């Protein structure tokens, strides 16, 4: 299994940290925000199960994964672990640490991620793991920002 160096970033979200925290523990939000996620079931207490679907070089790839959100400091930081795979691609996932920093306009979400993937997925994708991981981390935080800000405005 190949791993990469830590991928880091931050994103401003116009929502209070408590709202962002709740969203990170909500199956509907995770389903909407995790790139390629088709379905999330379960809850934060007992754990989530997710099904992901991506098209990699024109070929549909489906992955079943466990998604676990653990509290480091309630309302302030959390760890999201995603681990799954299939027989074609092998295992894939990421450990994502998220810190919620209150700012005047809402929340600054600071994240670090360590993706891992089996060689089958990387060969199919034709991308280095750090590029694939960065694309997914950026997608999740962008989608979370959009989800919360639309919900706030709607």
Phi, psi and omega in degrees: 000133181265137174238165181232171174296167181295136175256128183234158177183179177210155181211133175278136178231130180276069176203150180293151179306323180297324179290318178296317179302313179299319181297324180291347180250014185247124183301318182297321179293313180300318180300320180286324191265332180288120182304129178079005183284129179262328183197142172231132175234162179101196180212170185295328183291313183260353179104155180253152168242140183226151173240128181245146175224126177228154170255120182243112182052046177079001182248126179290133179235127179246134179232135170260137184217154169265136178239118182241127175251117178246148182270129171264310175216106185311130179080353184237321181205154182210164174238130176247123177248128178239125180215127180190196179159191174206178185290333180285314187264341188082198183280150175206155178167196181197154168250122183237124175255132184235134175241134179254116183249118178294133175226168184304320183274002180141256185220138168259118178267117179251130183225155169222140183226144174235094179282157173218149181204148174288158183297332180298315180293317181295322177295318178297315185290328183067023179237147172294152183302321181295325178291318178296315179297318179296319178299317180290318180296315178298319179297315180297311183292324176296314180295322178296316177302311181297314180303310183289321182287326174291320179297321179294319181282340185264000000 
